[in-house]
Amino acid sequence: MRQAASQPRRATRDAGFTLLEILVVIVILGLLIGLVAPAALRQLGGARISIAHQSIERIGSVLDMYRLDVGSYPTSEEGLQALVERPTDAASWNGPYVRGDRVPLDPWNHAYVYRNPSERSGHDYDLCSLGPSGRASQQDMICNP
C-alpha cells in the first residue's frame, strides 16, 4: 500500500480534442474542399459533354437503321418519337429502335432537338443537345457531326 501512495500522481487531463485542434481540422477540410471541389465539378461537366457526344452518335446510328428500314429519316414533325412508335406512313417500320417506351434524353435530362431537313449545310438532319442550361444558342449546342 505504501508504494502506491508514494508514486507521484500524474495530472489528469480530460480526454478529447481542444477547440483549437477542432478549428485547425475544420480549416484544413475547408481548404481541401475549396481546392478539390471545383476541379471535380469541371471533370463532371466534361464527362457529361462527352456522354452527350456519344449519345448523339448512337442515336444517329439508330436513325440510320430507321432510314434503311423505312427509306427516309423521320420528319421534324414525327421527331425522335418515330424511333419508339410507328409513324402512320411508315410501312416497313421494324421498331421500336430504342429501348423503353420513350425517347432518350440528354445527360442533363432535356429532350434532344431533332430537325429534318437540316438547317446546317452538308447534313441530312440535325440532332442536338442544348447543353446544361437547356437554352443554348446555336453556337453552344452539341450537334451531330
N, C-alpha and C positions, 0 to 999 in steps of 0.2 A: 504494500500500500504506500509505503514511503517513497518508492521510486516514481510512481505515477504522479505524486504530488510535487516532486522535486523538478520535474521536467517543465521547462518554460512553456507557457501557453502561447500558441500562435494567435495572432489577431484574426478573428473570424470575419470573413467578408461575405456579404450576400452573394450568392451565385447569380449570374446573369450578365447582361450587357449594360454598359453605361449609355447614357443619352448620346454622348459624343461618338461612340462606336456605331450606334444605330444611324446617326446622321451621316457619318462617313460612308456607310454601306448604301444608304439612300442616294447620296450624291454620285457614287460610282455607278449604281444602277441607272440613274438618270442620264449620266454621260453615255453609257453604253447604248441605252435606248435611243438617245438623240443622235448618235453616230450610226448605228446599225439599222434602225427602222427606215430612214429614207432610202438607203441602198436596197433594202429588201423590197420596199414598195416599188422602186424603179424596176427591179427584176420581175416583180409580179406583173406590172404594166407591160413590159416587153414580152412576157410569156403569153399574155392574152392577145397581143397583136400577132404573135407567131401562130397562135391557135386559130385566129381569125383567117389568116392567110391559108393555113392548111384546110380549114373548113370550107373556104370558098373554092379551093381546088377540088376538094372531094365532092362538093355539090355540083361543081362544073362537070365532073366525070359522070355523075348521076344524070345531069341534064343531057350529056352526050348519049347515054344509054336510052333515055327517053326519045331523043331525036332519031336514033336508029330504029326504034320500035314504031313511032308514030309518023315520022317523016319530017317533022319540024320541031323547033323548040316551042315551049308553051308561050302563049301571048302574054303581054303585060297584064291583061285582064284576068287570065287564068292564073298567072303567077306561079309561085312555087307550090301552091296547093295542088296543082296538076300532078305533082310527084306523089301525092297522097291519095287523091280521089280522081277517078276517071273523068276527064272533061267530056262534055256531051258530043263533041265532034271527033273524038279520038277512037277510031275503030279498032286499031291494033295495039291498044294500050295494054302493057303487061305488068302493071304495077300492083301494089304500091312500090315505089322505087326507094323509099326511105322507111326506116323502122318507126313504129309508133303510128299514132293517128293524127299527128300534126307536123307542121313544117319546122325544121330545125331553127333555133335562134342563135345569134352570135354570142361570143363569150360574155357580153355584157347584158344578155337576155333581151336584146332588141331584135326585131324582125329584120331580116336581110332585105335590101332593096333590089328588086328584080325588074328589069325593063327589056322588052323585046319588041321592036328592034332597038339596038344600042344607040345611045346618044354620043358614043365615042367612036371615032373612025377606026376601022380595022377590027372591030369586034362584032360578033353575031348578037350578043346580048350583054347587058350589064348586070353583074351580081356583086353587090357592095354591102359592106358593113358601115354603119355610121359612126363607129368608134365608141369610146366610153361615154360620151355625152348623149349619144343618140340623136344629135342635131348637127352633125359635122357638115362643113361646107364641102363643095365639090373637090377641093384640093386635099382635105383631110380624110376623105373617105378611103376605105380599104376595099379595093375592087379586084375583080378577076383580071389576070394578066393578059 
